[in-house]
């Protein structure tokens, strides 16, 4: 079973077709880079796969669920980190982890392990999110996602705002997730950064998806 299988999918934002017939598939154990200009539909595609948007037309299967019939059941099985952190500013880092962890049925040990991995458990744990830097917010959002141990990771510019150490942690998360049998979709403009940790690239342009084939001279 494909982790993601989209065939001629159309997604409307208002009356605008943010996806205009996109087709792609992602297998378990595979990491895929989504590349393309701003406004091309990369973020829309990730939000669709997260169960946050409804396909208007086409076939959209994610983790075996038909998104035209059931989007809710997919949400607990994915780890989505978008441009907006979805964190509560008035809660501390630890309180956000506990809140989202309970909502996803994640026990405390998984929450703390994710916090340790993203290096936010020490002095940051009791700091309100409103006082965090952009990079610290990103680390917290990634910890919330990692605690869920998702079957499908959906990462929108995951390196944004992070220092070198944080970027290395993200690279390791992507590699480890795929090695453990999860699927990963990463939207990024930082191609040189992401390419070493993905299996292939797909270009999103004008709401359409096109796979980028390796040149014959490129090494596998």
Number of C-alpha atoms within 10 A of each C-alpha: 11 14 21 21 21 23 15 17 23 23 24 16 12 7 7 9 15 23 28 21 19 24 20 16 14 20 19 20 19 22 26 23 24 27 24 19 13 11 13 19 27 29 23 19 27 23 19 20 30 24 22 16 18 20 24 16 16 17 18 27 23 24 21 13 18 16 24 16 11 12 20 13 13 21 16 16 18 25 24 26 24 19 12 10 17 14 21 14 15 13 16 20 29 21 18 22 27 18 16 18 19 13 10 16 12 18 13 14 10 18 23 18 15 24 25 13 17 23 19 21 18 10 8 18 18 14 17 17 23 14 13 16 12 14 16 21 23 25 28 28 24 24 26 32 24 23 25 21 17 19 21 31 27 24 26 22 17 24 23 16 16 19 12 10 10 20 18 13 18 22 17 13 19 23 19 14 22 24 14 12 14 22 26 31 26 24 28 23 18 13 13 9 13 23 15 11 19 18 14 17 22 20 20 24 20 18 23 21 25 15 15 13 10 11 8 7 6 7 6 7
